[in-house]
């Protein structure tokens, strides 16, 4: 597994964190957890909770150790491909631990060092006076265009990057956009959709396996996602700069991105994710109140869109 010199976290500490997660799931609230950030599917937790030194992202539970091992191996290969493509990935440890519920399932974790919050992409732009360009946006566009291709995609939205002293680093690695030489997606879609209500999984899997995943390996689509998601970050004033940075690296046959297109793209994307989160919350309520059992996933809090 890919890891920096020396472990970021020990298995005993990670087991303690998983115990905290299980208690939070049983209680139906996130008390006792140090939530560092919200994703669309899961949360990033800090450890130790009082003064976090590492950021820990919990993957959906795997049915067995073999399935977990395969998924983490795909992530590991994806990290290598990103680095080979010129992406400076934050040091990442991958762990698989038996579930604390002793049901045979295995929990995967991706662990990274805590970064200065001021270096995270949205914070950088919020501090900067709005201008026609920004070196971080130019760097994201250039790195994304160089890294993507038939076998590798990247989620280039701003919250996945850190910018420190001119150094651009990539954070989000737990959804490996990777394909083999026969154009087969290596990402385990069953794991990706496991957090959705059961009736939605098959349809979502077919949908996600198509354009939703494939767009991340096309430079124009990945950069359109970057531009559109600035609306989610309440950084609309920076959309023209992001559009300019994106268009500067697109190929001669690519249609230039426009600010209006980025806005339309984001509105559609926001509706999709809002619907999926609402469905998960309804499922959580049904599991707890009707079936009288804990909901097995951590849900993000309110997400402004």
C-alpha positions in Angstrom: 0.0 0.0 0.0 1.1 3.5 -0.7 2.3 5.3 2.5 4.9 7.9 3.5 7.8 6.9 5.7 6.5 5.9 9.1 2.8 5.1 9.8 0.4 8.0 10.1 -1.9 6.1 12.4 -1.7 2.7 14.2 -4.3 0.0 13.8 -5.2 0.4 17.5 -5.9 4.1 17.0 -8.0 3.4 13.9 -9.9 0.7 15.8 -10.6 3.3 18.5 -11.9 5.7 15.8 -14.1 3.0 14.3 -15.5 2.3 17.8 -16.4 6.0 18.1 -18.1 5.8 14.7 -20.1 2.7 15.8 -21.3 4.5 18.9 -22.3 7.5 16.7 -24.2 5.3 14.3 -26.0 3.6 17.2 -26.9 7.0 18.7 -27.9 8.4 15.3 -25.8 11.5 15.8 -22.2 12.5 15.3 -21.4 13.4 18.9 -17.8 12.5 19.8 -16.5 12.7 16.2 -14.2 15.4 15.0 -15.7 16.1 11.6 -13.2 17.9 9.3 -15.3 18.0 6.2 -18.3 16.8 4.4 -18.4 14.9 1.1 -21.4 13.9 -0.9 -21.1 10.3 0.3 -19.2 10.3 3.6 -17.3 12.4 6.1 -13.7 13.1 6.8 -12.9 12.6 10.5 -10.0 13.9 12.5 -7.9 11.7 14.9 -7.4 12.1 17.8 -10.6 14.0 18.3 -9.3 16.7 20.6 -6.2 17.7 18.6 -6.4 15.9 15.2 -3.1 15.1 13.5 -4.6 13.0 10.7 -7.6 13.1 8.4 -9.5 9.8 8.1 -12.0 9.0 5.4 -14.2 5.9 6.1 -15.2 3.8 3.1 -18.5 2.0 2.9 -18.2 -1.4 4.7 -17.0 -4.3 2.5 -18.6 -7.8 2.8 -15.3 -9.5 3.4 -11.5 -9.0 3.5 -11.0 -10.1 -0.1 -13.3 -7.4 -1.4 -11.7 -4.8 0.7 -8.2 -5.8 -0.4 -9.2 -5.5 -4.1 -10.7 -2.1 -3.6 -7.7 -0.8 -1.8 -5.3 -2.2 -4.4 -7.2 -0.3 -7.0 -6.8 2.9 -5.0 -3.1 2.1 -4.6 -2.7 1.7 -8.4 -4.7 4.8 -9.0 -2.4 6.8 -6.7 0.6 5.5 -8.7 -1.1 6.5 -12.0 -1.9 10.0 -10.7 1.7 10.5 -9.6 3.0 9.2 -12.9 0.8 11.8 -14.6 2.3 14.6 -12.6 -0.3 14.9 -9.8 1.2 15.7 -6.4 -0.9 13.5 -4.2 -1.0 14.1 -0.4 0.7 11.1 1.3 -2.0 8.5 1.8 -2.2 5.3 4.0 -4.8 2.7 3.2 -6.1 0.4 6.0 -8.6 -2.4 6.2 -9.9 -3.4 9.7 -12.6 -5.9 10.8 -15.9 -4.2 11.6 -16.4 -3.6 15.3 -19.8 -5.2 15.0 -18.1 -8.6 14.4 -20.4 -9.4 11.4 -17.6 -10.4 9.1 -17.5 -7.1 7.3 -14.3 -5.1 6.8 -14.0 -1.3 7.0 -11.6 0.5 4.7 -9.9 3.8 5.7 -7.8 6.3 3.8 -5.6 8.3 6.1 -3.8 11.5 5.3 -1.9 14.1 7.4 -3.8 17.1 8.5 -3.2 20.1 6.2 -3.4 23.7 7.2 -7.1 24.7 6.5 -5.8 28.0 5.0 -4.2 26.0 2.2 -7.3 24.3 1.0 -8.5 25.5 -2.4 -11.8 27.2 -1.4 -10.0 29.0 1.5 -7.3 30.3 -0.8 -9.7 31.9 -3.2 -11.8 33.3 -0.4 -8.8 35.2 0.8 -7.7 36.5 -2.6 -9.1 39.5 -4.3 -11.1 38.5 -7.3 -9.1 38.8 -10.5 -9.0 37.7 -14.1 -6.8 34.8 -13.1 -5.2 33.0 -10.2 -2.1 30.8 -10.3 -3.9 28.0 -8.4 -6.6 27.8 -10.9 -4.1 27.8 -13.7 -2.2 25.0 -12.0 -5.3 22.9 -11.4 -6.3 23.2 -15.1 -2.8 22.3 -16.3 -2.4 19.3 -14.0 -5.8 18.0 -14.8 -5.4 18.2 -18.5 -2.1 16.4 -18.3 -3.2 13.7 -16.0 -6.5 12.5 -17.5 -6.7 10.0 -20.3 -8.3 6.7 -21.4 -7.2 4.9 -18.2 -7.2 7.7 -15.6 -9.7 10.3 -14.5 -9.6 12.9 -11.8 -12.2 14.9 -9.8 -10.8 18.4 -10.2 -13.3 20.4 -8.1 -11.7 23.0 -5.9 -12.2 21.3 -2.6 -10.0 18.4 -3.7 -6.8 20.6 -3.9 -4.4 22.3 -1.5 -2.2 25.3 -2.5 0.7 26.1 -0.3 3.6 28.4 -1.5 2.8 27.6 -5.1 2.7 23.9 -4.5 -0.5 22.2 -5.7 -1.5 18.9 -4.0 -4.4 16.6 -4.5 -6.5 15.2 -1.7 -9.5 13.1 -2.9 -8.4 9.5 -3.7 -11.0 7.2 -2.4 -13.0 7.0 -5.6 -10.4 5.6 -8.0 -11.3 6.7 -11.6 -9.3 3.9 -13.2 -9.8 1.7 -16.2 -7.8 -1.3 -17.5 -6.3 -1.7 -21.0 -9.6 -3.2 -22.1 -11.5 -0.1 -21.0 -13.1 -1.9 -18.0 -13.7 0.3 -15.0 -11.7 -1.0 -12.1 -13.8 0.9 -9.5 -16.0 -1.4 -7.5 -19.4 0.2 -8.2 -21.2 -2.0 -5.7 -19.1 -0.3 -3.0 -19.8 3.1 -4.4 -23.5 2.7 -4.4 -23.7 0.7 -1.1 -24.6 3.9 0.8 -27.8 4.4 -1.2 -31.2 2.9 -0.4 -31.4 -0.6 -1.8 -34.1 0.2 -4.5 -31.8 2.9 -6.0 -28.6 0.9 -6.2 -29.1 -1.0 -9.5 -30.3 2.0 -11.4 -27.6 4.3 -10.0 -24.9 1.7 -10.8 -25.9 1.5 -14.4 -26.1 5.3 -14.6 -22.8 5.9 -12.8 -21.0 3.3 -14.8 -21.8 5.4 -17.9 -21.3 9.1 -18.4 -21.0 10.1 -14.7 -17.8 8.2 -14.3 -16.4 8.5 -17.8 -16.5 12.3 -17.8 -13.7 12.5 -15.2 -11.2 11.1 -17.7 -12.0 13.8 -20.3 -10.2 17.1 -19.7 -13.1 19.3 -20.8 -15.6 17.6 -18.6 -13.4 17.4 -15.6 -12.6 21.1 -15.9 -16.3 22.0 -16.5 -17.0 20.3 -13.2 -14.3 22.5 -11.6 -15.9 25.6 -12.9 -19.4 24.6 -12.1 -18.6 23.6 -8.5 -17.4 27.1 -7.7 -21.1 27.9 -7.3 -21.3 25.3 -4.6 -18.4 27.0 -2.8 -20.1 30.4 -3.1 -17.2 31.5 -5.2 -19.2 32.5 -8.3 -17.0 35.6 -8.8 -14.1 33.3 -9.7 -16.0 31.4 -12.4 -14.6 33.6 -15.3 -11.1 33.0 -14.1 -11.6 29.3 -13.8 -13.2 29.2 -17.3 -10.2 31.1 -18.7 -7.7 28.8 -17.1 -9.6 25.7 -18.4 -9.9 27.0 -21.9 -6.2 27.8 -22.0 -5.4 24.1 -21.7 -8.1 22.5 -23.8 -7.3 21.0 -27.2 -8.0 22.7 -30.5 -11.0 20.5 -31.1 -12.6 21.2 -27.7 -15.5 23.6 -27.6 -14.6 26.4 -25.2 -16.3 26.3 -21.8 -18.5 29.3 -20.9 -19.6 30.7 -17.6 -23.2 30.1 -18.5 -22.5 26.5 -19.3 -20.8 26.1 -16.0 -23.8 27.5 -14.2 -26.2 25.1 -16.0 -23.9 22.2 -15.3 -23.8 22.9 -11.6 -27.6 23.3 -11.3 -28.1 19.8 -12.8 -25.4 18.3 -10.7 -26.8 20.0 -7.5 -30.2 18.6 -8.1 -28.9 15.1 -8.6 -26.8 15.1 -5.4 -29.6 16.8 -3.4 -32.0 14.1 -4.4 -29.6 11.3 -3.5 -28.9 12.8 -0.1 -32.6 13.3 0.6 -33.2 9.6 -0.3 -30.4 8.5 2.0 -31.9 10.6 4.9 -35.3 9.1 4.3 -33.7 5.6 4.3 -31.9 6.4 7.6 -35.1 7.5 9.2 -36.9 4.4 8.1 -34.1 2.1 9.3 -34.0 3.7 12.7 -37.7 4.4 13.3 -39.4 1.5 11.6 -36.8 -1.3 11.5 -35.4 -0.2 14.9 -31.8 -0.7 13.9 -28.8 1.7 13.4 -28.3 3.2 10.0 -24.8 1.9 8.9 -23.5 5.1 7.2 -22.4 8.5 8.4 -24.5 11.2 6.7 -23.2 14.6 5.8 -24.8 17.5 7.5 -26.6 20.3 5.6 -24.9 21.0 2.4 -25.4 24.4 0.9 -25.9 24.2 -2.9 
